[in-house]
Amino acid sequence: MADEKPALVLHLATGGEPLLFALPPEGVDELEKDLHLHLEHGSVQTVTTREGSKVTVNFAHVAVAYIDDLQRKNKVFGLH
C-alpha cells in the first residue's frame, strides 16, 4: 500500500482531458464507496488532496469518476 499513489480521476461531461487529484491514503476507501452516490445524485462534495488542499467538486458536471493508482504502469481502462 505504501507504493500506491491513489488519485481521484474526473471526466467532465463537457469533455476534455480528465482532472486528476492526488489523494491521501486515509479516506480513499470511504470516498470510493460513496463515489457512485455523488454521481447518481449530482451532489457537491469537498475532497482533501494529498497536499492538504480542499477541492469542491460538483458531481452534476462529472460524467465518469473513479479512484486510480498513479503508480501503476501500462494501464488499460477498466482492467486491473
C-alpha positions as CSV (number, residue, x, y, z in Angstrom):
1,M,0.0,0.0,0.0
2,A,2.9,2.4,0.6
3,D,3.9,2.3,-3.1
4,E,0.4,3.2,-4.2
5,K,-0.5,6.8,-5.2
6,P,-4.3,7.0,-5.2
7,A,-5.9,9.7,-7.2
8,L,-9.4,10.9,-7.9
9,V,-10.0,10.9,-11.7
10,L,-12.8,13.0,-13.0
11,H,-14.0,13.1,-16.6
12,L,-16.2,16.1,-17.1
13,A,-19.5,15.9,-19.0
14,T,-18.3,18.6,-21.3
15,G,-15.3,16.6,-22.4
16,G,-11.6,17.5,-22.4
17,E,-8.7,15.9,-20.5
18,P,-9.6,14.2,-17.2
19,L,-8.8,16.0,-14.0
20,L,-6.6,14.2,-11.5
21,F,-6.3,14.9,-7.8
22,A,-3.7,13.0,-5.7
23,L,-5.4,11.7,-2.6
24,P,-4.0,10.8,0.9
25,P,-4.3,7.1,1.6
26,E,-6.6,7.6,4.5
27,G,-10.2,8.2,3.5
28,V,-9.8,6.7,0.0
29,D,-11.9,3.7,0.8
30,E,-14.8,5.8,2.1
31,L,-14.7,8.1,-1.0
32,E,-14.5,5.2,-3.3
33,K,-17.5,3.6,-1.6
34,D,-19.6,6.8,-1.9
35,L,-18.5,7.9,-5.3
36,H,-21.4,6.3,-7.2
37,L,-23.8,8.1,-4.9
38,H,-22.2,11.5,-5.6
39,L,-22.6,10.8,-9.3
40,E,-26.1,9.5,-9.1
41,H,-27.4,12.5,-7.1
42,G,-25.2,15.2,-8.7
43,S,-24.1,16.2,-5.2
44,V,-21.4,18.7,-4.2
45,Q,-18.5,17.1,-2.2
46,T,-15.3,18.6,-0.8
47,V,-12.3,16.3,-1.3
48,T,-9.0,16.8,0.5
49,T,-5.9,16.3,-1.7
50,R,-2.7,14.7,-0.7
51,E,-1.1,18.1,-0.3
52,G,-3.9,19.1,2.1
53,S,-5.8,21.4,-0.3
54,K,-9.6,21.2,-0.4
55,V,-11.3,20.8,-3.7
56,T,-15.0,21.1,-4.0
57,V,-16.5,19.0,-6.9
58,N,-19.9,19.5,-8.3
59,F,-20.6,15.9,-9.5
60,A,-23.6,17.1,-11.6
61,H,-20.9,18.1,-14.2
62,V,-19.0,14.9,-14.0
63,A,-19.6,12.1,-16.5
64,V,-17.2,9.5,-15.0
65,A,-15.3,9.4,-11.7
66,Y,-13.1,6.7,-10.2
67,I,-10.1,6.2,-7.9
68,D,-6.9,5.1,-9.7
69,D,-3.4,4.3,-8.8
70,L,-1.0,6.8,-10.4
71,Q,1.9,4.5,-9.7
72,R,0.7,1.7,-11.9
73,K,2.2,1.5,-15.4
74,N,0.8,0.1,-18.6
75,K,-2.8,0.8,-17.6
76,V,-5.7,-0.3,-19.7
77,F,-9.0,1.4,-18.8
78,G,-11.3,-1.0,-16.9
79,L,-8.8,-3.7,-16.2
80,H,-6.8,-4.3,-13.0
